[in-house]
Amino acid sequence: MATKAASSTPVGEVISGPMKSKTVFPVLILHLLSESPDHGLGLMGRIEALCHGLLAVNTNTIYPLLRRLEERGFVVGEWEHPTKRSRRFYRITDAGRSRLERIKSGMLPYLDMLAASIARLRGELYDPATTTVFASSK
């Protein structure tokens, strides 16, 4: 059995831990809304298409996040039909654009850590002899 690569953050924590819930989803939502306004289900579909299922998003995740982003002034939501309940379309605000840039400026080390974790996992599963090579490259 190959020696397991040492890591300060296990892959599971990177994918499903604080980075996912506190950073990845908000930055994805803000990024996608910076490209074009959308409603919750539309955003879910765009995240699915972008991440190919790696980050599972559902209505219990997306709508509370959209409400929090709206409460903080990062997005504005408007009903498709103002006189009846319908789809709520969201667009990014100037404050949301600023927040997006702040998040992105500190996110690259996390993405690098995720890429390194996946490389180590791939090495462990498919080429155990290279696991130590992946472990030493950070």
Secondary structure, DSSP 8 states (H G I E B T S, - for coil): -------SS-HHHHHHSHHIIIIIHHHHHHHHHHH--EEHHHHHHHHHHHHTTSS---HHHHHHHHHHHHHTTSEEEEESSTTS---EEEEE-HHHHHHHHHHHHHHHHHHHHHHHHHHHHHHHHH-GGGHHHHHH--
